[in-house]
Amino acid sequence: MKVRIVILYFVMLSLFKTNAQQDFVMYHMPSIPQITQVDPASIPDSKLDIGLPIISRVYGSVFNTGFSFNDLFYKTPSGSVMADMDNAIKKMKPSNFLVLNFSTDLLFLGFRHEKDYYSFNVTEKIDYTFNYPEDLVTMALEGNGRNLLGRRASFDGLGMDFTHWREYAFHWAHDVNHKFSYGARIKYLYGMENFTTQISNMGMHTDQQTHALAFDMNFEFRTSGLPLLMIDDSTEGIGAIDVSNSEMNQDAGFEQGFYNNYFFRRKNRGVGIDIGFNYHINDKLLLEGSLLDIGFIRWKSYTSNSSLTQWNYTYSGIENPVEVFGGSGTSVQFLKEILEDSVENALRNNFTYSNPTYSTSLRTKFYASMEYIVDHNNFISLTTYSSFIRNRFRIGIGLAYNYHFRHWLSATASYSIYNRSYSNLGLGFSANAGPAEFFLMTDNILAAFLPENVKNTQVHFGFNLTFGREKSEDKKAPPSSMSSSNKSRSNTKRKRTKVKESKPEKNISRKVTEEL
């Protein structure tokens, strides 16, 4: 018999490579129709928007709050690469996060009608968060001596959250009077896989004198849609899909000819909503706010709950080594089997496995932005972003500058602080050639050139077809040479609106303003 409960737990933590998804640059790119996914109150200036399937919007990001590559390694004068374990540990906090996100629009369609904008999207999403304590890295780098000797090495909080789901969403935004607009997105959610850590308390104490080891452990995690891993031939450990059972594989959609069962027929359903507003304080200042991903998924298909109640175990060494080893040549293996059986029996008495339904919440995100309108083409914004990661409130702040050149090019540069990282320089642009639009942006361009120095990397790109976008007038013409109507239309790419317009134009986007 093997000791597998603990091993399985750590294996599951590392099986996956993937909602702390922030978009400082996208939030300030109103020429892109998908801005409505982070700013529901935004009304794009085009009359019809069609996203190319799968590639209309692709997003990927990796965030690590612990240390960068250069924190762990350094180069000597001779050119050799050496590990600097003490420096890496100093850079960490007691609790650290690795966050990975991926999403892509399988379908996007939007259109504008007078003061309203409607859109529909189908989006595939993957969200992964791994929480790793500082002492876990210390143990891996130094062992249980040095800094951990004589005290409890705390692995409390060690765990992960992983969700793969699809979003079907309908969005509506309304421009009230060119001074105020609001919008909402209603979402139907279809869940495919989930791994949730409910409780995670673990520790190990090494006695400074005797080196006796004392372990304590208490965990609970839930899964849905994952393969079953057995502790032994008769005891389930994690997951619920028995891949050796052909009928269950077909029902789960794991075999050819039955894939629809996986993509469309699981019983994991939920709902969500995004809401937002834009308000012009005056001709120069715009206040924006968005609350995203308020909702939940109820998991019913192939669920499992694996729980270990409070467990304590102490290994004090061998009291009679002559009796144990006895010179037989097989005593090391004999000792290994004794220890494994002893630990496994102690764990088994406190371990339970069941198949309940359960719910998980989406990771709610909040944006708040104050924008200063310099003129038709230049805009400066201060934005805050916050979200909850494993019951912890995380906040970021960013400063952005946006520039528009006529009707075909928009660019944004930003500097942001988030995830304990202060070196995040963002760049983004969108370009139009006829109805074709391409956009590319990142919140940290330094990751492309200095990957060993950064903790965060992110990329966002896509292709759209946009129709009915009005061409701007010559921006070099003096204000007096333009009619009131033409001035209001001259920058329809932006979301700014003229506050004091007596009769709003139907085709004005919600943030168009005239040059003062």
N, C-alpha and C positions, 0 to 999 in steps of 0.2 A: 504494500500500500504506500502511496506517495502523499507527501504534503502538498496539496494543490490549491487549497482555498486562497491562501495569501498570494501564491504565484499567479493564479488566474486573475486576481484583482489587478495586479500590476501589469499583466499582459494586456488586459482590456484597456488600461490607461494609455497604452502605446500603439493600439491597433489602428487608430484613425489618424489621418493627416489633416484633417480639417477640424448674437446680434449685438458685440461691441463694434459694429460697423459704422465708422464715421466718414463723412464726406464734406470736408471743409471747402474744397474747390468746386465740387458739383453744386453745392448750395448757392454758389455765386455765378452759375452759368445758365442764365435764363433763356439763351438761344436754343438750348437742348430740350426737347419735349419731355425727356425722362426726369427733368428737374422736379416734376410734380410728385415723384416718388420720395423726395426728401422735403419738398415744400408744397404741400397739397393746395395752398392758396394761390400758387403761381398759374398764370394763364399764358401759354406760349403764343407767339405772334403769328404763327402759321395757322392756316385754316384746316389743313389735314395732315396728319403725321402717321406714317407707316413704318414700324420697326422691322428691319430684316430679320427673319426667324433665327433665333438662337444667338445671333451676333448683333442685335440691335443695342444691347447693353450687356457688357460682361464686366464683372467686378471680382477682384481677388485681393486679399490682404493678409499680412502676417504681423502680429504685434507681440513683442516680448518685453515685459516690464523688468526682467532680471538684469542680465548683462549682455553686452555685445561680444562679438568674436575677439576684438582687440582688448576687451577687459580680461579675457581668459588667457590670451597668448600675446607674446611680445617678441620682437626680433632683436637678437644680440648684434653687437658691432661686426661680428664675423658673418652675419647673415643667417644664423641658425634661429629656428623658431622654438621658443621655450614657453612652458606653461607658467602662469602666474596665478596660482590658486587663491592666494590670500587676497589679491586685488579683485578677482572675480567675486569672491564672497563678500567683500566690503561693498561692492556695488549693489548687492541685493538687499531686499527688505525681508522681514520674517515671512511674509506671504507674497508670492510672485505669480504672474499669469502669462501663459502663452495662449494667444487668441488667433484663430484662423477663420476666415470667412470666404465664401464663394457664392456668387449668384449670377444668373443669366436670364434674360427675358426670352422665353420661348416664343412669345407673341406680344406685340404692342401695337395699339391702334388708338389714335386720338383725333378729335376734331373740335373746332370752335364754332359756336353759333351765337352771334350778337355778344351778349355779356357773359356767356357761359362757355366752359370748356369741359368736354367729356373725354374720358379715356378708359381703356380696358387693357389689362396686362395679365399674362400668365408667366410666372417667374419661378424658377427652380432655385432653392436655397440650401446651403450647407453652413452650419454654425458649430464651431468647436472651441471649447475653452478648457485648458488644463491648468490647474492650480498646483504649483509646486513650492513647498516650504524651503526656506534657506537651509535648514538642517539636513534635508534630503540631499542637496547638492554637496554640502560639507561632508556628509557620510560617503558619497560617491567619490569625492576627490581625496579625502584624508583618511577614510575609515573611521572607526569609533574611538580612535585615540585623540591626542592633541586637544582640540577645542571641545570635543564631545565627552571626553573622559571625566567621570565623576558627576555628570548631570544628565538629565533626561533629554535625549535627542527628540525634538518634537516634529512629528510629521502630520500634526493636526491640520485639517483642511485639504490634505492631499486628495485630489479627485478630478473628475472631468465631467463636462456636460457636452453632449453631441446631439445635434438634431438635423435630420434631412427631411425637408418638406417642400410642398409646392403651394404656391399662392395664386388664387384666381381673384382678381381685384377689379372693382368698378370705381372710377374716380369722377368727382364733379367739383368744379370751382366756379364761383360766381363773383363778378365785379359789381359791387353795390353802387358806387358813385365815383369811381376813379380815385377815391381817397381810402376806401376800405374794401378789401376782398377777403373771402374765406373759402375753404375747400375741405373736402373729406374723401377718404377712400375706404370702402367697405370690402373686407377680404374673407373669402372662404379658404380654409386651410386644409390641406390633405397631407397627413404625416406618413412617412415611410420607415424611418428608423429613429430611435432615440436611446440615449444612455444618460442617466441622471444620477448624480451622487447626492443622496439625501443627507447622510451623516458620514463623517470621516474623522475619527480621533485615533491616532496611532502614536506610539512612542517607544523608545528603547533606552534603558539606563545601563551604563557600564560602571560597575563599582570600581572606584579608584584604587582600592587596595587589593581586592580578590579578583577583579575583572569578571565577576559574576554578571550575567546578562538578565535583565528583567524587561519583559515585553508587556505592553498593554495595547488593546485594540478594540475598536467599536466602530462598525461601519454598516451602511445600508445603501444599496444602489438599485435602481430600477432600469429595465430595458424594455424595448419594444422592437420587434422585427429583426432581431439579431440571432445568429446561429447558437444552438445550445452547446455549451461546454460542460462536460461531466467532471465531477470530482473523482469518482471511480465508476465502476460498471453499474452501480445502482443509485447513485446520488447526483442529482442535478446541481450545477454550480451557478452558471450565468447563462442568460439567453433562453430562448424557448423553441426555436425551430430545429427539429431533429433532421439534419441533412442526410442521415442514413435512411430516412423514411421517405420513399418515393412519393407517396400520396401527399404527405405534408409539404414536400418540396414543390409539387405541382400547385397546391393550394396557395403556397406562399409566393408563387411566381418565379421560382428559381430554375425551372426547367424550360427548355425550348418548347414553344407552343402555348405556354402558360404565362408569358411575361405580362400580359394585361392584368393578371391578378396582383402583380407587384406595383405596377404603375398607376392603377386606377381603382382597385377593389378592396384595398385594406380598409378597416373600419376606424381609422384614426382621423377624426375630423375636429375642426375648430373654427373659430371666427376671430377676426381682428379688425381694427379701425385705426386710421391715421387722420389727424385733424390739424389745421393750420390757419393762420390769418396773416394779412399784411395791412399795416395802417400807416398812412402818411401823417406824421406829426405836423409837418409844414412842407414847403416846397423843396427843402433841402434834406430833411431827415425822414427815413423810412424805418419803421419797427416791424420786425418779422418774428414769428414764432411757429414752431411745429412740434407736435407730440405724436410720435410714431410707434407702431407695433404695440398697441394696447390690445391684448387678446390672449388666447390659450388654445392648446390642442388637447383633446381627450384621447388617450391611448388605450385601445381595446384589443388590437390584434397582436398575438404572439408576445404577450407581456411576461415579465418575470420580476420578482422582488427577492433579492439576496441580502440577508441580514445576519450580522454577527453581533450578538449582544456583548456586553462588557466581558472581555477575556483578558486574563493576566497569566503570565507564565514566566517562571524564573529558572534559568539554567546556571547552576553553581559549580559545574565542573564534575570530574570523576572522583568519587570518594575512594574507590579501591581499584586502581588501574591494573594491578597484577591479575585480579580476578576477571577484569573485562578483557584485557589484551591476551594474557596467557600464552603469548609466543606462538599462536597458531598460524599467523600469517594472514588470517582472514578477519582479524579482530577489528580493523578499521571499518570494513563493510558492516560487521556485526554492530559496532557502535552507531554507525549511520542509521541502520534500520531501527535500533532501539529509540534513538532520538526522534526519527520521523514518526514512528508509531505513537510515541508519547505526545508529541505536539499535535498530530492529527486527531487523536482521540480527545484531547482537550478542546480543540477547535470544533469538532463535530458536535459536541454536547451543547454548544452555544450558537450553532449555525442553523438558519431556517431558510427555506425556499418556497415561494408561492407564485401564483399567476393572477394578481389582481389588476383591475383597470386603474388608471391614474391620470392625472392632468399635469401639464407643464405650462408655464406662462411664457409668452414671448418676451424678449429682452427689450423693454421699453426704452426709447431714446427721446431726447428733447433737444431742440435747437432754439436758440434765441439770438437775434442779430439786430444790430443797429447800423444802418447804412447812411453814409453821407454822399449826396449827389453833387459831384463837382460841376459837371456839365453833361451835355448829351452823351459823351463818349467815355467819361472817366468817373469811376465810383469806388469808394473806399468803405470797407465793412469791418466791424468787430463782431465776432460770433463766438458764442459759448456752446459747448456740446456736453451732454451728460448721459450716462447710462448706468445700469446696474449689472455687475459681473459677479456671479456667485454671492449674491446678497451684499455686495459692496458697491457703494456709490462712487462712480468714476467721472471725472470732469476734465474737459479740455477747453482751450481757448485759442482762437485764431484771428489773425489780421489779414485781410485780403484786399487786393487792388484789381479791378476789372476794367478792361479797355475794349472798345468796339471800333472796328474800322469798316465803315459803310455797312452793307447788309450781309457780307459773306465771311467775315472773320471776327471772332471774339476770343479774348485771351484773359486768363486770370493767374495772378501770382499770389501766394499766401505764405505766411509763417505761422506755425501752430505749436502749441505745447500740449502734449497728452501722453498717457501711458508712461509717465516718469521720463519722458524723452524731450529734449530741448533743441534738437537739431533736425527740425522738420520743415523743409522748404518745399512748398507745393507749386506746381505749374500745370496749366491746362489750356487747351484751345479747342475750338470747334470751327470747322471750315465748310463752306457751302459752295458746290459747283452745280448750278441749276437746282434741281430738287434733291440732289444727293448731299447728304451731310455726314461728315466723319468727325468724331471727337475722341480726344485722348487726354487723360489727366492723371495726376498722382498727387497725393498729399506729402510725398517725400521723395523728391527727385534725387537726393543724395544717395539713395539706396542703389541707383543705377551705376554710380561712379565710385562710391565708397561703401560697399556692402558690409565690410568688416567693422565699420564704425557705427552703424545705425542699429536701432532696436525695432524699427518699424519700416515696413514696406507695403505699398498699396498701388494698384493700377486699375484704371477704369477706362474702357473704350467702347465704341459702338458705331453702327452705321444706321442711318435713317433715311427715309424719303419724306421730304416736307414740301407741301404745296400751298400756294396762296400766301406766301410770305411777301410782304410789301417791301419794295426797294426804298432805301432811305434817300433823302435829298442830299445835295452837296453840303457837306458839313462846313466847308470853308465860306459859305455864303453868310453875310452878316445877318443877325436876327431880324433886322428891319426889312430885309428882302424876302422874307418868307411870310406867308399868311399864317394866321393862327392855326388853321387846320393842318397846313403842311408842317408846321413846327411840331405839332403834336404827333404827327405821323413819322417824323424824321428819324426816330429811333425806336421803332416798334419791336426791335429785338429785346429791349430792356423791359423790366417789369414796372418801371416808374410811371406814375401818372401825374398829370398836372392837377394840383389840388383845387385851383380856382376856376376850372373850366365850367362854363355855365351850361352847355349842352354837350355831354360826352359823345364822342364819336363811337360808333358801334365797333370799329375795328381796332380801337386803341387797346394795346395790352396794358395790364394793370399798373405798370410802373413807368409809363412814358412821361417825360417832363420836357418843357421847353427850356432852351438855354436862357439863363437870366443875364 
